Amino acid sequence: MNRKILVLASAATICFSTLVTAASRDYISVVGSSTVYPFSTVVAETFGKSSKFKTPKIESTGSGGGMKLFCSGVGVEYPDMTNSSRRIKKSEYDQCHKNGVKQIIEVKVGYDGIAIANSKKAERMALSRKDLFLALAKQVPDPKGGEKLVKNPYKTWNDVNPDLPKNKIEVLGPPPTSGTRDAFAELAMEGGCKKIEWIAAMKGKDKNKYKSICHTVREDGAYIEAGENDNLIVQKLEANKNALGIFGFSFLDQNTDKVQGSLVDGVAPEFEAIASGEYPVSRALYFYVKKAHIGKVPGIKEFLAEWDKEGTWGDEGYLTDKGLIPMPKAEREEFSSAIKNMKNLEM
């Protein structure tokens, strides 16, 4: 009998210890976008060195993966923040609310261009968004003519456009969980898809069908999912000079000795062109904060204050050295206000 009581008491002690451990975390947990990852990491390292708090833990899970983790619930077993290379979707926002994550602060970080790059050992590509759609979509207009879709028959870039090289279509890119993939589909592929008048006309009649045609990537090996590790894509481009890779401008900017960005509709992925909006494949970057965790996990408010500095995300801030395209001053002030006032996101 005494032995049984002892076993139960030991089990209770273990259970209590587990709960205490789960209920206490002395560092900030951040998940999400591989594109925002390098920016978030440098802010975290600066914060860790200049404050009394531990350096936040940043994990690269992809925008979609980060949202799933972030929206899973409230409590220290869930992340405090998630980075995203696209805005939160309504479905994700609703899932957050369903799981009790009802107070979210949205902060736009700045802007980024999506580069379609290749090895510097190869000829620089000059592509249109229509070329990208025809090369990578699962279904394309029948080359024989008519308003009919067929399984993508194109094997080489020259098949797509006679002005392009006769290289096999090999594009290394992010998986469906990536915000970069979402943005590429919307900005590049749909941008090219709507150049085809009869497909563009579908948008007003059957939006779902239109989106499916424009956004669905082929699955026959021409597009190769390379995970969330953009550095790995750069390495593979070095090894295969005929391949192209899709990743954020910051990775292109940090690897200009190895890779070069293709022109898209005649515009190179360069800082000024992205900042002005001239480069057609550019997007906004964000992070989201779980308001319920502020005051519970030490340092979140102070970490946000580190982001909210001219010397961090401003025109001459240290994030510009990492390739971030800063927001115009008025826009920075808007999101600075959201941080200072802990403004709740509403959708």
C-alpha positions as a printed NumPy array, in Angstrom:
array([[  0.   ,   0.   ,   0.   ],
       [  2.779,   2.411,   0.983],
       [  4.658,   1.482,  -2.153],
       [  1.589,   2.328,  -4.258],
       [  1.267,   5.723,  -2.566],
       [  4.969,   6.361,  -3.19 ],
       [  4.604,   5.547,  -6.908],
       [  1.568,   7.838,  -7.207],
       [  3.392,  10.62 ,  -5.364],
       [  6.41 ,  10.267,  -7.675],
       [  4.158,  10.388, -10.733],
       [  2.458,  13.504,  -9.388],
       [  5.844,  15.143,  -8.803],
       [  6.971,  14.361, -12.368],
       [  3.678,  15.68 , -13.769],
       [  3.961,  18.872, -11.686],
       [  7.58 ,  19.387, -12.78 ],
       [  6.548,  18.981, -16.418],
       [  3.803,  21.567, -16.003],
       [  6.194,  24.019, -14.346],
       [  8.695,  23.567, -17.193],
       [  5.944,  24.001, -19.813],
       [  4.606,  27.081, -18.053],
       [  7.936,  28.908, -18.078],
       [ 10.015,  30.035, -21.058],
       [ 12.643,  32.736, -20.733],
       [ 13.243,  33.37 , -24.444],
       [ 11.111,  34.567, -27.36 ],
       [ 10.097,  31.918, -29.913],
       [  9.765,  33.044, -33.544],
       [  8.862,  30.801, -36.508],
       [  7.947,  31.385, -40.154],
       [  9.261,  32.687, -43.447],
       [ 12.707,  31.728, -44.748],
       [ 12.801,  35.11 , -46.517],
       [ 12.216,  37.109, -43.334],
       [ 14.479,  34.738, -41.371],
       [ 17.809,  36.549, -42.029],
       [ 16.286,  39.926, -41.127],
       [ 14.651,  38.566, -37.984],
       [ 17.877,  36.789, -37.013],
       [ 20.038,  39.907, -37.187],
       [ 17.48 ,  41.891, -35.149],
       [ 17.377,  39.048, -32.599],
       [ 21.183,  38.951, -32.341],
       [ 21.383,  42.734, -31.929],
       [ 18.653,  42.58 , -29.279],
       [ 20.403,  39.749, -27.422],
       [ 23.687,  41.665, -27.296],
       [ 22.205,  45.029, -26.317],
       [ 19.553,  44.009, -23.772],
       [ 19.242,  42.005, -20.561],
       [ 17.072,  39.412, -22.352],
       [ 18.087,  36.18 , -24.049],
       [ 18.509,  36.16 , -27.817],
       [ 15.175,  35.101, -29.378],
       [ 15.061,  31.689, -31.035],
       [ 14.279,  32.076, -34.763],
       [ 13.18 ,  29.052, -36.809],
       [ 12.717,  28.924, -40.581],
       [  9.532,  26.911, -41.158],
       [  8.078,  28.721, -44.186],
       [  5.26 ,  31.26 , -44.021],
       [  2.474,  28.667, -44.172],
       [  4.165,  26.37 , -41.661],
       [  4.78 ,  29.302, -39.336],
       [  1.153,  30.415, -39.484],
       [  0.   ,  26.9  , -38.654],
       [  2.231,  26.771, -35.562],
       [  1.422,  30.342, -34.518],
       [ -2.334,  29.821, -34.823],
       [ -2.353,  26.517, -32.921],
       [ -3.017,  28.125, -29.543],
       [ -2.039,  30.434, -26.708],
       [  0.593,  29.409, -24.167],
       [  4.349,  29.025, -23.992],
       [  4.261,  25.721, -25.888],
       [  3.291,  27.786, -28.953],
       [  5.398,  30.422, -30.777],
       [  5.146,  34.069, -29.726],
       [  5.687,  35.458, -33.226],
       [  5.677,  34.311, -36.83 ],
       [  7.424,  35.827, -39.843],
       [  5.683,  35.876, -43.208],
       [  6.626,  36.815, -46.749],
       [  2.952,  37.48 , -47.486],
       [  0.032,  38.871, -45.524],
       [ -1.892,  36.486, -43.268],
       [ -4.765,  34.766, -45.093],
       [ -8.351,  35.112, -43.887],
       [ -8.486,  31.323, -43.4  ],
       [ -5.387,  31.502, -41.16 ],
       [ -6.801,  34.441, -39.215],
       [-10.012,  32.468, -38.652],
       [ -8.013,  29.408, -37.519],
       [ -6.134,  31.6  , -35.033],
       [ -9.435,  32.838, -33.584],
       [-10.824,  29.309, -33.451],
       [ -7.822,  28.252, -31.341],
       [ -8.022,  31.236, -28.977],
       [ -5.394,  33.424, -30.661],
       [ -7.708,  36.413, -30.851],
       [ -5.375,  39.366, -30.377],
       [ -2.703,  39.65 , -33.053],
       [ -0.425,  42.565, -33.861],
       [  0.492,  42.852, -37.556],
       [  3.757,  44.583, -38.482],
       [  4.946,  45.148, -42.029],
       [  8.746,  44.959, -42.069],
       [  9.544,  46.304, -45.528],
       [  9.689,  45.036, -49.099],
       [ 11.492,  42.327, -51.013],
       [ 11.775,  41.274, -54.626],
       [ 11.551,  37.671, -55.787],
       [ 14.581,  36.87 , -57.894],
       [ 14.609,  34.323, -60.689],
       [ 18.334,  33.676, -60.69 ],
       [ 20.974,  31.517, -62.34 ],
       [ 24.685,  30.879, -62.053],
       [ 27.062,  33.672, -63.024],
       [ 28.791,  31.053, -65.198],
       [ 25.746,  31.134, -67.503],
       [ 24.157,  33.74 , -69.727],
       [ 21.841,  36.09 , -67.862],
       [ 18.211,  35.347, -68.67 ],
       [ 15.708,  37.949, -69.839],
       [ 12.234,  36.603, -69.146],
       [  8.707,  37.938, -69.297],
       [  6.04 ,  36.971, -66.814],
       [  4.261,  35.251, -69.693],
       [  7.411,  33.153, -70.307],
       [  7.398,  32.124, -66.638],
       [  3.734,  31.139, -66.751],
       [  4.129,  29.09 , -69.933],
       [  7.258,  27.387, -68.596],
       [  5.927,  26.479, -65.157],
       [  2.117,  26.185, -65.232],
       [  0.573,  22.734, -65.053],
       [ -1.815,  23.544, -67.907],
       [ -1.199,  26.032, -70.712],
       [ -3.022,  27.141, -73.859],
       [ -2.769,  24.602, -76.67 ],
       [  0.234,  25.636, -78.865],
       [ -1.843,  24.573, -81.869],
       [ -4.276,  27.363, -81.133],
       [ -7.815,  27.829, -79.878],
       [ -9.176,  28.481, -76.406],
       [ -8.156,  25.125, -75.031],
       [ -5.856,  24.071, -72.184],
       [ -3.414,  21.168, -72.446],
       [ -0.878,  19.535, -70.141],
       [  2.282,  21.639, -70.298],
       [  4.264,  20.315, -73.304],
       [  7.262,  22.656, -73.063],
       [ 10.625,  21.03 , -72.374],
       [ 13.079,  23.861, -73.094],
       [ 13.023,  27.641, -72.691],
       [ 13.327,  27.889, -76.461],
       [ 10.056,  25.946, -76.782],
       [  8.389,  28.653, -74.689],
       [  9.974,  31.585, -76.511],
       [ 12.266,  31.27 , -79.578],
       [ 14.373,  34.157, -78.253],
       [ 15.368,  32.134, -75.17 ],
       [ 18.173,  29.524, -74.9  ],
       [ 17.605,  25.871, -75.785],
       [ 18.251,  24.875, -72.173],
       [ 16.009,  22.353, -70.443],
       [ 13.445,  23.986, -68.125],
       [ 14.789,  23.311, -64.613],
       [ 13.584,  25.648, -61.884],
       [ 14.44 ,  25.152, -58.213],
       [ 11.867,  26.789, -56.013],
       [ 10.083,  26.826, -52.66 ],
       [  7.328,  24.376, -51.603],
       [  3.599,  25.214, -51.269],
       [  4.056,  26.116, -47.572],
       [  6.306,  29.024, -48.546],
       [  5.146,  32.629, -48.795],
       [  7.671,  33.061, -51.595],
       [  5.846,  30.357, -53.563],
       [  2.486,  32.094, -52.962],
       [  3.881,  35.462, -53.998],
       [  5.625,  34.023, -57.064],
       [  2.382,  32.372, -58.183],
       [  0.427,  35.59 , -57.72 ],
       [  2.932,  38.123, -59.065],
       [  4.875,  36.205, -61.705],
       [  2.69 ,  33.35 , -62.928],
       [ -0.659,  35.121, -62.696],
       [  1.028,  38.242, -64.054],
       [  1.882,  36.237, -67.17 ],
       [ -1.32 ,  34.218, -67.232],
       [ -3.531,  37.299, -67.516],
       [ -1.613,  38.375, -70.616],
       [ -3.62 ,  35.663, -72.378],
       [ -6.918,  37.442, -73.027],
       [ -9.324,  34.488, -72.973],
       [ -7.909,  33.243, -69.65 ],
       [ -7.959,  36.758, -68.182],
       [-11.652,  36.98 , -69.125],
       [-12.364,  33.992, -66.833],
       [-11.586,  36.021, -63.731],
       [-14.94 ,  37.771, -63.797],
       [-16.88 ,  34.578, -64.58 ],
       [-15.179,  31.829, -62.579],
       [-12.534,  33.209, -60.214],
       [-11.647,  29.792, -58.767],
       [-11.006,  28.264, -62.181],
       [ -8.991,  31.307, -63.239],
       [ -6.829,  31.091, -60.104],
       [ -6.335,  27.353, -60.498],
       [ -5.087,  27.794, -64.075],
       [ -2.798,  30.721, -63.233],
       [ -1.361,  29.476, -59.919],
       [ -0.979,  25.701, -60.316],
       [  2.649,  24.672, -60.901],
       [  3.527,  21.707, -63.102],
       [  4.554,  18.46 , -61.368],
       [  6.524,  16.677, -64.084],
       [ 10.013,  17.578, -62.842],
       [ 10.515,  20.942, -64.568],
       [  9.795,  22.66 , -61.248],
       [ 11.797,  21.138, -58.397],
       [ 10.731,  21.82 , -54.82 ],
       [ 13.95 ,  22.668, -52.986],
       [ 12.588,  23.142, -49.46 ],
       [ 12.801,  26.271, -47.326],
       [ 16.602,  26.545, -47.482],
       [ 17.409,  29.313, -49.978],
       [ 21.153,  28.856, -49.43 ],
       [ 20.775,  25.292, -50.717],
       [ 19.194,  26.636, -53.924],
       [ 22.192,  28.95 , -54.418],
       [ 24.55 ,  25.968, -54.01 ],
       [ 22.58 ,  23.922, -56.551],
       [ 22.651,  26.771, -59.066],
       [ 26.434,  26.875, -58.751],
       [ 26.531,  23.164, -59.559],
       [ 24.098,  23.37 , -62.496],
       [ 24.56 ,  26.458, -64.651],
       [ 21.463,  25.687, -66.745],
       [ 19.072,  25.709, -63.781],
       [ 17.144,  28.686, -62.428],
       [ 16.245,  29.303, -58.8  ],
       [ 13.501,  31.303, -57.093],
       [ 14.254,  33.139, -53.824],
       [ 14.122,  36.538, -52.164],
       [ 16.259,  39.511, -53.214],
       [ 18.206,  39.414, -49.933],
       [ 19.727,  36.025, -50.873],
       [ 20.579,  37.309, -54.336],
       [ 22.15 ,  40.412, -52.797],
       [ 24.272,  38.299, -50.446],
       [ 25.447,  35.954, -53.221],
       [ 26.221,  38.272, -56.133],
       [ 29.596,  36.556, -56.566],
       [ 27.786,  33.291, -57.39 ],
       [ 24.399,  34.069, -58.956],
       [ 22.679,  36.739, -61.028],
       [ 19.058,  37.806, -61.202],
       [ 17.156,  37.464, -64.476],
       [ 15.486,  40.485, -65.994],
       [ 11.699,  40.2  , -65.674],
       [  9.749,  42.197, -68.255],
       [ 12.997,  44.055, -68.933],
       [ 13.67 ,  45.066, -65.309],
       [ 16.502,  43.712, -63.153],
       [ 15.865,  42.746, -59.494],
       [ 17.789,  45.654, -57.987],
       [ 17.241,  47.662, -54.793],
       [ 15.991,  50.856, -56.47 ],
       [ 13.693,  49.011, -58.915],
       [ 12.073,  47.033, -56.085],
       [ 11.727,  50.109, -53.868],
       [ 10.033,  52.074, -56.659],
       [  7.743,  49.2  , -57.66 ],
       [  9.226,  49.074, -61.156],
       [ 10.38 ,  45.48 , -60.69 ],
       [  7.17 ,  43.485, -61.256],
       [  7.847,  40.578, -58.879],
       [  8.088,  42.321, -55.498],
       [  6.103,  41.888, -52.287],
       [  5.725,  43.073, -48.687],
       [  7.192,  41.229, -45.693],
       [  5.499,  40.917, -42.288],
       [  5.648,  39.507, -38.802],
       [  2.779,  38.77 , -36.439],
       [  2.815,  38.898, -32.638],
       [  0.617,  37.017, -30.178],
       [ -0.575,  39.81 , -27.88 ],
       [ -1.537,  37.373, -25.106],
       [  2.147,  36.425, -24.727],
       [  3.336,  39.996, -24.075],
       [  4.152,  40.243, -20.38 ],
       [  4.094,  36.457, -20.034],
       [  7.241,  35.69 , -22.04 ],
       [ 10.026,  38.123, -21.107],
       [ 11.335,  40.604, -23.658],
       [  8.649,  40.628, -26.36 ],
       [  7.777,  44.307, -25.897],
       [ 11.461,  45.237, -25.869],
       [ 12.169,  43.068, -28.951],
       [  9.425,  44.938, -30.824],
       [ 11.057,  48.201, -29.748],
       [ 14.321,  47.019, -31.36 ],
       [ 12.476,  46.486, -34.644],
       [ 10.829,  49.887, -34.276],
       [ 14.001,  51.946, -34.702],
       [ 15.138,  54.044, -37.644],
       [ 18.531,  52.405, -37.185],
       [ 16.909,  48.993, -37.718],
       [ 14.334,  49.252, -40.514],
       [ 14.857,  52.838, -41.659],
       [ 16.409,  54.099, -44.893],
       [ 19.915,  53.755, -43.452],
       [ 19.098,  50.969, -40.971],
       [ 21.251,  47.894, -40.53 ],
       [ 18.621,  45.699, -42.224],
       [ 19.229,  47.464, -45.551],
       [ 22.741,  45.94 , -45.451],
       [ 21.014,  42.541, -45.438],
       [ 18.934,  43.408, -48.513],
       [ 15.691,  44.677, -46.945],
       [ 13.921,  47.339, -49.015],
       [ 12.68 ,  49.872, -46.424],
       [  9.124,  51.182, -46.374],
       [  8.494,  54.863, -47.111],
       [  8.641,  56.957, -43.931],
       [  4.855,  57.439, -43.697],
       [  4.3  ,  53.69 , -43.883],
       [  6.971,  53.017, -41.251],
       [  5.212,  55.486, -38.963],
       [  1.921,  53.626, -39.465],
       [  3.391,  50.302, -38.363],
       [  5.45 ,  51.974, -35.649],
       [  2.133,  53.195, -34.251],
       [  0.73 ,  49.641, -34.433],
       [  3.68 ,  48.453, -32.302],
       [  3.506,  51.279, -29.76 ],
       [ -0.287,  51.059, -29.368],
       [ -0.391,  47.232, -29.553],
       [ -3.047,  47.57 , -32.247],
       [ -5.118,  44.438, -32.908],
       [ -5.34 ,  43.126, -36.456],
       [ -8.883,  42.958, -37.822],
       [ -9.893,  41.152, -41.025]])
